Amino acid sequence: MRIVILGAGQVGSSVAENLVSEANDITVVDTDASRLRKLQDRLDLRTVVGNAGHPEILERAGARDADLILAVTQSDETNLVACKLAATMFNIPTKIARIRAADYLSHPEMFSSENFAVDTVICPEQVLTDYIAKLIEFPESLQVLEFAEGRVSLVAVRAFHGGPLVGHELQTIRKHLPNLDTRVAAIFRQDSPIIPDATTVIEAGDEVFFIAATEHIRGIMRELRRMDKPVKRVMIGGGGNIGRRLAKAIEDRYDVKIIEHSRAGAEKLAAELRTTLVLVGDVTDEELLQSENIGDMDVYCALTNDDENNIMSSLLAKRMGVRRVVALINRSSYVNLVQAGQIDIAISPAQATIGTLLAHVRHGDCVAVHSLRRGAAEALELVAHGDTKSSKVVGRRIEEIDLPKGATIGAVVRPPRAGQNGKAQGEHEVLIAHHDTVIEPEDHVIVFAINKRIVPKVEKLFQVSIGFL
């Protein structure tokens, strides 16, 4: 696939790094020549220096032959103009734009083909906000990811000494959960993946990914892991885009405090937020944290724009008694360094949002992609098309499907079938995958790949033969 990426910032660079290893022809455009040089030194791609909103620059970037344009510059206006040019001058089939301004996002009609012609709008800040809100809702988890419009969830938890998971074979889970169906999709032990089967025994420290209908997640986690006390108090370090969005999203459910270093920024936050207590100060100020009783907080989220401040304030918060700390860290090397240490969860913004973009470059009918374990693994939601003759999955039991080694099918979401009147009747059905589950046409199949290198094989498996109409 020929892809033009506009903007070589955190998001653009991360997407380029993910896609360049998958035999895509990538060109990156940015006004910063030194940034592009660093990118080209690391990756096998083309670069063009210039303004992404200018037709001549898009022409030089190969827009005439591009299959997809990804506009993720720091300027919403540049991204919008680039998508419009991509549609009217270059006829690029797929146009994705990063939009940050809430005012633009509240007027979706402006993205239509008659206006700015944006096929998909992404707002990384909102994706991150939703991601962190889920971690607060399920504080025992390391990741909570949704599929099939929220009907299915994939949750990662850490097994602990004395827990009901440890020392037992996976087949005993059904005895613990006679009325709730779930499946362990993968286990990572000391960073090495394990494809689980019925006799796999979980050890303390294992990172366990399980999948279930979203409505059952709470009950399953209650059985599989010691439940922490419900979260009541949350402190947020940093009142920027993400901190503000998070406070707004959760203040109706929790007691929230937010620390903002700028007095002007704090006053703006106080006017916008309804019940959140806004504090002016430095997130690494130990006296401030002590005076605000940070030790009584259930969750502390360090969400400033400074990695070092986020790491330091998280370590301080943990030392002062906070149950759970979450730190936003842009540098991938830092994420790997602090993850699973005293900081409970280190979030890479680029990795948390990359899935939104990957779904558009995957082959076959891919509805959703989630990047797992800092990009090492992936979970995909693929739609099964065709029939027994044209498809390698439709009409077959899961045990009959030739899945590549390292891939497992975790769940199937079956849409309502058409009744005698031709209209869909009933509701979507969530089926946790077992060896005898049969895939039907139009089923949404959630596949876990322990290594992203096997993803192309999974995609190929779900593609129908050329003769299918």
VENVENUR-V65913 format. One record per residue. RES is the residue in one letter. SS is DSSP state (a for helix, b for strand, c for the rest). Layout:
res: (RES/RES)
ss: (SS/SS)
//
This chain:
res: (M/R/I/V/I/L/G/A/G/Q/V/G/S/S/V/A/E/N/L/V/S/E/A/N/D/I/T/V/V/D/T/D/A/S/R/L/R/K/L/Q/D/R/L/D/L/R/T/V/V/G/N/A/G/H/P/E/I/L/E/R/A/G/A/R/D/A/D/L/I/L/A/V/T/Q/S/D/E/T/N/L/V/A/C/K/L/A/A/T/M/F/N/I/P/T/K/I/A/R/I/R/A/A/D/Y/L/S/H/P/E/M/F/S/S/E/N/F/A/V/D/T/V/I/C/P/E/Q/V/L/T/D/Y/I/A/K/L/I/E/F/P/E/S/L/Q/V/L/E/F/A/E/G/R/V/S/L/V/A/V/R/A/F/H/G/G/P/L/V/G/H/E/L/Q/T/I/R/K/H/L/P/N/L/D/T/R/V/A/A/I/F/R/Q/D/S/P/I/I/P/D/A/T/T/V/I/E/A/G/D/E/V/F/F/I/A/A/T/E/H/I/R/G/I/M/R/E/L/R/R/M/D/K/P/V/K/R/V/M/I/G/G/G/G/N/I/G/R/R/L/A/K/A/I/E/D/R/Y/D/V/K/I/I/E/H/S/R/A/G/A/E/K/L/A/A/E/L/R/T/T/L/V/L/V/G/D/V/T/D/E/E/L/L/Q/S/E/N/I/G/D/M/D/V/Y/C/A/L/T/N/D/D/E/N/N/I/M/S/S/L/L/A/K/R/M/G/V/R/R/V/V/A/L/I/N/R/S/S/Y/V/N/L/V/Q/A/G/Q/I/D/I/A/I/S/P/A/Q/A/T/I/G/T/L/L/A/H/V/R/H/G/D/C/V/A/V/H/S/L/R/R/G/A/A/E/A/L/E/L/V/A/H/G/D/T/K/S/S/K/V/V/G/R/R/I/E/E/I/D/L/P/K/G/A/T/I/G/A/V/V/R/P/P/R/A/G/Q/N/G/K/A/Q/G/E/H/E/V/L/I/A/H/H/D/T/V/I/E/P/E/D/H/V/I/V/F/A/I/N/K/R/I/V/P/K/V/E/K/L/F/Q/V/S/I/G/F/L)
ss: (c/b/b/b/b/b/c/c/c/a/a/a/a/a/a/a/a/a/a/a/c/c/c/c/b/b/b/b/b/b/c/c/a/a/a/a/a/a/a/a/a/a/c/c/c/b/b/b/b/c/c/c/c/c/a/a/a/a/a/a/c/c/a/a/a/c/c/b/b/b/b/c/c/c/c/a/a/a/a/a/a/a/a/a/a/a/a/a/c/c/c/c/c/b/b/b/b/b/c/c/c/a/a/a/a/c/c/a/a/a/a/c/c/c/c/c/c/c/c/b/b/b/c/a/a/a/a/a/a/a/a/a/a/a/a/a/a/c/c/c/b/b/b/b/b/b/b/c/c/c/c/b/b/b/b/b/b/b/c/c/c/c/c/c/c/b/c/c/b/a/a/a/a/a/a/a/c/c/c/c/c/c/b/b/b/b/b/b/b/c/c/b/b/b/c/c/c/c/c/c/b/b/c/c/c/c/b/b/b/b/b/b/b/a/a/a/a/a/a/a/a/a/a/a/c/c/c/c/c/c/c/c/b/b/b/b/b/c/c/c/a/a/a/a/a/a/a/a/a/a/c/c/c/c/b/b/b/b/b/b/c/c/a/a/a/a/a/a/a/a/a/a/c/c/c/c/b/b/b/b/c/c/c/c/c/a/a/a/a/a/a/c/c/a/a/a/c/c/b/b/b/b/c/c/c/c/a/a/a/a/a/a/a/a/a/a/a/a/a/c/c/c/c/b/b/b/b/b/c/c/c/a/a/a/a/a/a/a/b/c/c/c/b/c/b/b/b/c/a/a/a/a/a/a/a/a/a/a/c/c/c/c/c/c/c/b/b/b/b/b/b/b/c/c/c/c/b/b/b/b/b/b/b/c/c/c/c/c/c/c/c/c/c/c/c/c/b/a/a/a/c/c/c/c/c/c/b/b/b/b/b/b/b/b/c/c/b/b/c/c/c/c/c/b/b/c/c/c/b/b/b/b/c/c/c/c/c/b/c/c/c/c/c/b/b/b/b/b/b/c/c/a/a/a/a/a/a/a/a/a/a/c/c/c/c/c/c/c/c)
//
